[in-house]
Amino acid sequence: GAGDYFTSGADLNNFASSPPFPLESHPSGQFMRTLLKFDKILVAAVNGPAVGIGVTILPHCDLAVCSNKATFWTPFARI
């Protein structure tokens, strides 16, 4: 919960111009796989914008605590 942003999301221009890649070899794929295997209680503190993968992370948390400044945006849904 420190800082003004939970996540800023990925650079969609870079994402769109990159060739397809196996998700297992991409850092975000590796991160999500680690998150799914995490064996501790996972709490997210959202104190500002959660963009892109930050929104994707939240349902995988055991608890998400959000301030009144929390906002959520999934720009990849428009691609």
N, C-alpha and C positions, 0 to 999 in steps of 0.2 A: 503494500500500500504506500510505499514512499514514492514521491515524485508526482508529476502531473498526468502521466499516461500509464495505462496498464500495458498496452502494446500499440505500436504504430503501424503494424502490418508490413507486408512486403511491397517492393517496388513492382507494381503491376506491369509497367512498360517493359522492364527487364524480364519479368516472368513470361509475358506474351511473346517476346522476341527470342526467347531461349528455345532450343529444340526440346522435344519431349524427353524426359529422363525417368528412369525407374525410381519410384518414390523411396525405395529402400536405400538408395545411394545419395539422396538429397538430404541436407541437414534438417530440413523441416520434417521429413519422413522419419529420420532417425530420432528426432525429438519426440514425435508423436508415439513412436513405438516404445520409447523409454517411458513416456508418460503413462501409457496403457499398462506397462509392467510394474509401475511404481507401487510398492507394497506398504507405504505409510499413508496416513491420513493427509490428504492434500487440500489445503485451503487457499483460495485466491482472494486477494484484497484488491478490489477495483475502485480506484479513486480518480477516475477520469476516463478518457476514451479508450475503449477496447476495439481495435480494428483488425479485421482479417483473422489471422490464426489465433489471435487473442480471444475472439468470440468462439472459435472452434475448440479452444482449450477448456473453456468454462464448464461445459457439460461433463467433462471427464474429472472434474474436481469433486471432492466429497462435499465441499461447502464453498460457496462464493458469497463474500460479503461485499456489498456495493454501497458506495457513498451516494449522496444526492447529486454528485458531479459525474457519476458514471454514465457513459453513453456507449452504444454498441452499433457497429457498422460493418457490413460484409460487402465490400465493393466487388469482390470476386463473383458475387451472385449476378452481377450485370454483364459478365463476360460471356 
